[in-house]
Amino acid sequence: MLCSSWIDADDTTLCSLDVDRDGTVEAEDRAKADKAALVASTLLYYATAQMFPGICTDAIRPCGQNGVGQALDYPPNIGGARVLRALADCCGGCLTDVWCDGRWWPAVDLPHRPVVDVLEVTIDGAPFTDFRIVDDRYLIRNDSSVWPTVNDLGRDLTQTGTWGIEYRFGSAPPADLAIAAEVLQCEFMALWCSGPNCPDCHLPQRLQSIQWEGANAAVLDNFSIMDNGGFGIALVDFAVRAHNPERLQRNGRVVLPSDVAGRPHRVRP
């Protein structure tokens, strides 16, 4: 699902918004702009096969080995076959291992991915910074040590016997879709405007007025453009079609390097 709006009201330059002297959007327009941005982002998120959920933050408290679960993995020397191995139960971030160059690296499998960056790791109330991100999902320690196996959920992260991870995850939309979201945001704001100086709204309306041989009539548009996956605004429709030409409802699963035997791992600080 969408985890954050693609655009921010303060970043919007295409709409006619009242702006304070410091360059921020007036409070009266801010709520409307934020609502329109969220609606535009949501519609475009689903129109582009749910590929760009935005960037969100998650804070987890991984659990130690209080029980045993199972996971599929590729241990060495078995010809690439995938087998079951023991895995610690978890309550937000599973303790696991990553195989590389003849050894297992103790890791935390972060529950939301792809991981953008890790903002903070706290162990026994103190910050811990000696870690790396592997395959946009695993967190390993550079000091070759193991992660804590005890996490007292009844204590705050400032106390001993606890540890937690705060990280960002998701995928931001590319520039063309961000601009398309701004355009669509402005159209919704125009649609919701009720004042005397409202800008024109270019979104297709169900009630259309036609003139034929001097007679006027009101008819209902069958919204055929929506059936074809369009919004009726050229720039928006071009951007959507560029990223979802087959009009998929959901993007196919992306196979991470760690999912395939023999593939190299992607490691970053």
Number of C-alpha atoms within 10 A of each C-alpha: 11 19 15 17 23 26 23 13 22 15 11 19 12 11 17 13 19 14 14 10 8 6 10 14 19 15 12 10 15 18 13 16 25 18 16 25 25 19 17 24 28 20 15 26 25 19 22 25 18 19 22 23 21 19 19 18 17 15 16 16 20 25 24 19 16 11 11 11 14 12 12 13 20 20 19 17 7 9 9 13 12 16 12 12 14 13 17 18 19 21 12 19 23 22 24 22 19 21 16 14 7 8 11 14 19 19 24 25 22 23 17 17 15 17 23 18 17 20 13 13 19 18 19 17 16 14 14 14 14 12 17 17 21 21 19 23 21 25 28 24 18 12 8 12 11 14 18 16 15 14 20 15 14 8 12 14 20 14 14 14 18 24 29 22 23 15 18 18 23 20 18 19 21 12 10 16 25 20 20 22 29 27 20 27 27 26 21 21 24 20 16 13 15 10 8 6 7 13 16 12 16 15 14 14 13 12 11 11 11 11 9 7 5 6 7 10 9 11 11 10 13 11 14 10 12 11 9 9 17 17 22 16 15 11 15 21 17 17 21 24 15 12 17 19 12 10 15 15 14 14 14 10 6 7 8 14 15 21 15 13 16 12 11 11 16 13 13 11 13
